[in-house]
Amino acid sequence: MRHTPDAPDPLFYCHLTDTVTKQIIVLLAVINDPASPRFDVDRLPDGSPTHFGATGRNHPAELAAMQAGLAPGQVRHGLRALRDMLSAFEAFVSRLGHSLFFIEPLAYHNAILFERYGFAYQQGKRWMDSIHYRFAAPDGDLRAKLDGSTPFRQPEFGDSVRGRSWAIHDGIMGEPYTGVHMYKHIGKHAGVSTFSEGQW
């Protein structure tokens, strides 16, 4: 959905699919504020796509986005409409005859945000707990790597959801953030939290 026909970015974008057992999976959902500044984190200076940082990174754009308060992968600020969108989506899934749906968070901050909206883990909970410990514990290896060696690895980043996500996006773990699968029961909050004290 675009707010004008020639808008460069959608106001709302959602990519859904279903499994062989007919369960609904949200692969990607984006809500953009079209009036906010755009940061070209999704493309290299030559215009080629970064595929969420998998095939390349536009470091200057990422730094500007981070300094503007965005999280990895965001090209614009959001509209703070996720709560309403999830409520409408739950109603949609319920009308399809389902009692739950699945989602695949693309980044660490997405998973924490979904926890706070009532999602639980089908896969990846133990890994998320491990990531939390590695950032939070005095002897945590990820906390030790927040040494300021890049703009995305500042010492204070271990105490915030967005800071951790930028450090992970910067490769601090030595492996990509992938393989996390979550689900939401319609009308229920799972009460799961792997970083309850974390500020955004």
Residue pairs with C-beta under 8 A, 6 or more apart in sequence:
1 10
1 11
1 12
1 13
2 9
2 10
2 11
3 11
3 34
4 34
7 34
8 38
9 32
9 34
9 38
9 75
9 76
10 30
10 32
11 31
11 32
11 34
11 79
12 30
12 31
12 32
12 85
13 28
13 29
13 30
14 26
14 28
14 29
14 30
15 26
15 27
15 28
15 29
16 24
16 25
16 26
16 27
17 24
17 25
17 27
18 24
18 25
19 25
19 102
23 98
23 100
23 101
23 102
24 93
24 96
24 98
24 101
24 102
25 101
25 102
25 103
25 104
26 89
26 101
26 102
26 103
26 104
27 104
28 106
29 85
29 103
31 78
31 79
31 81
31 82
31 85
32 75
32 76
32 77
32 78
32 79
33 76
33 77
33 78
33 79
34 76
36 76
36 77
37 68
37 76
37 77
38 75
38 76
39 61
39 62
39 64
39 65
39 68
39 70
39 74
39 75
39 76
40 58
40 61
40 75
41 50
41 53
41 57
41 58
41 61
41 62
41 65
41 72
41 73
41 74
41 75
42 49
42 50
42 52
42 58
42 73
42 75
43 49
43 50
43 58
44 50
44 56
44 58
45 58
48 55
48 56
49 55
50 56
50 57
50 58
52 72
52 73
52 106
52 107
53 72
53 73
53 169
54 176
62 72
62 152
62 169
63 151
63 152
65 74
65 75
66 151
66 152
66 166
68 77
69 77
69 162
70 76
70 77
71 107
71 109
71 162
71 165
71 166
72 107
72 109
72 165
72 166
72 168
72 169
73 106
73 107
73 169
82 113
82 117
83 117
86 117
86 184
89 101
90 101
90 184
90 186
90 187
93 100
93 101
93 186
94 186
98 186
99 185
99 186
100 183
100 184
100 185
100 186
101 183
101 184
101 186
102 122
102 181
102 182
102 183
102 184
103 114
103 119
103 181
103 182
103 183
103 184
104 180
104 181
104 182
105 111
105 113
105 114
105 180
105 182
106 177
107 165
107 168
107 169
107 177
108 131
108 161
108 164
108 165
108 168
108 177
109 161
109 162
109 164
109 165
111 124
111 128
111 180
111 182
111 194
112 161
112 194
112 195
112 198
113 161
114 182
114 184
115 190
115 192
115 193
115 194
115 195
116 193
117 184
117 189
118 184
118 185
118 188
118 189
118 190
118 191
119 182
119 183
119 184
119 190
119 192
120 182
120 183
120 184
120 185
120 190
120 192
121 128
121 180
121 181
121 182
121 183
121 192
122 181
122 182
122 183
123 179
123 180
123 181
124 179
124 180
124 181
124 182
125 192
125 194
127 179
127 180
128 180
128 194
129 194
131 142
131 164
131 168
131 173
131 194
132 194
132 195
133 140
134 140
134 141
134 142
134 143
135 142
135 143
135 146
135 158
135 164
136 143
136 158
137 143
140 158
142 158
142 167
142 172
142 173
143 158
145 153
145 167
145 172
146 153
146 154
146 155
146 156
146 157
146 158
146 167
146 172
147 153
147 155
148 154
148 155
150 170
152 166
152 167
152 169
152 170
153 167
153 170
153 172
154 163
156 163
157 163
157 164
157 166
157 167
158 164
158 167
159 198
159 199
160 198
160 199
160 200
161 195
161 198
161 199
161 200
162 200
164 195
164 198
168 177
169 177
184 190
